[in-house]
Amino acid sequence: MLVLDERAVAHARLDRTVPIVFSMSGETFDVGTDTGSPVGPYPHDFECSANIVGVTLSRLDEPGEAIQAAELEGLFRAGLSSQ
């Protein structure tokens, strides 16, 4: 849910998200600025001029065993490649 001035203005459900660590590629989970690739029609390192009071993410359910195994494998590989 997107809340603006204490009023819900939009909501959406993400059916799928990235299940494994993605920061190794340089992409980050930024709020208020894009230090990786911009997600809109604005320049790299563009900073939001709004006052962001908070961000809340809620996981609706736990990932299944296959996703958990893939996540562990990704973390293991990322650890090996950064040594």
C-alpha positions as CSV (number, residue, x, y, z in Angstrom):
1,M,0.0,0.0,0.0
2,L,1.3,3.4,-0.9
3,V,0.3,6.1,1.7
4,L,0.7,9.8,0.9
5,D,-0.1,12.4,3.5
6,E,-1.7,9.7,5.7
7,R,-4.0,8.6,2.9
8,A,-3.8,5.3,1.0
9,V,-3.4,6.3,-2.6
10,A,-2.4,2.9,-4.2
11,H,-1.8,-0.7,-3.5
12,A,-0.4,-3.7,-5.4
13,R,0.7,-7.3,-4.9
14,L,4.0,-8.5,-6.2
15,D,3.5,-12.1,-7.1
16,R,7.2,-12.8,-7.6
17,T,10.3,-11.1,-6.3
18,V,14.0,-11.8,-6.6
19,P,14.6,-14.9,-4.4
20,I,18.4,-14.6,-4.1
21,V,20.9,-11.9,-3.2
22,F,21.0,-9.3,-5.9
23,S,23.4,-6.7,-4.5
24,M,26.4,-8.4,-6.1
25,S,25.4,-6.9,-9.4
26,G,25.5,-3.4,-8.0
27,E,21.8,-3.1,-7.7
28,T,20.5,-2.0,-4.3
29,F,17.3,-1.6,-2.4
30,D,17.3,2.1,-2.3
31,V,14.6,4.4,-0.9
32,G,14.6,8.0,-2.0
33,T,17.5,7.7,-4.4
34,D,18.7,5.2,-7.1
35,T,22.4,4.3,-6.7
36,G,22.0,1.5,-9.2
37,S,19.9,1.5,-12.3
38,P,17.1,4.1,-12.3
39,V,13.6,2.6,-12.3
40,G,12.0,5.7,-13.8
41,P,12.6,8.4,-16.5
42,Y,15.2,10.3,-14.4
43,P,19.0,10.4,-14.2
44,H,21.2,8.1,-12.2
45,D,21.7,9.3,-8.6
46,F,18.5,11.4,-8.7
47,E,17.3,12.1,-5.2
48,C,13.7,12.2,-4.2
49,S,12.7,15.6,-2.8
50,A,9.8,14.3,-0.8
51,N,10.0,13.7,3.0
52,I,9.9,9.9,3.4
53,V,8.8,9.1,6.9
54,G,9.1,5.3,6.7
55,V,9.0,2.2,4.5
56,T,7.4,-1.0,5.7
57,L,7.7,-4.3,3.8
58,S,5.7,-7.3,4.9
59,R,6.2,-10.9,3.7
60,L,2.9,-12.5,3.3
61,D,4.2,-16.1,3.5
62,E,7.5,-17.9,3.8
63,P,9.3,-19.2,0.7
64,G,9.1,-22.9,-0.1
65,E,11.9,-25.4,0.4
66,A,13.2,-25.0,-3.2
67,I,13.5,-21.2,-2.8
68,Q,15.2,-21.5,0.5
69,A,17.7,-24.0,-0.9
70,A,18.4,-21.6,-3.9
71,E,18.8,-18.7,-1.5
72,L,21.4,-20.6,0.6
73,E,23.2,-21.7,-2.6
74,G,23.3,-18.1,-3.8
75,L,24.6,-16.8,-0.5
76,F,27.3,-19.5,-0.5
77,R,28.4,-18.7,-4.0
78,A,28.4,-14.9,-3.3
79,G,30.6,-15.6,-0.2
80,L,33.0,-17.6,-2.3
81,S,33.3,-15.0,-5.0
82,S,34.0,-12.2,-2.5
83,Q,37.0,-13.9,-0.9
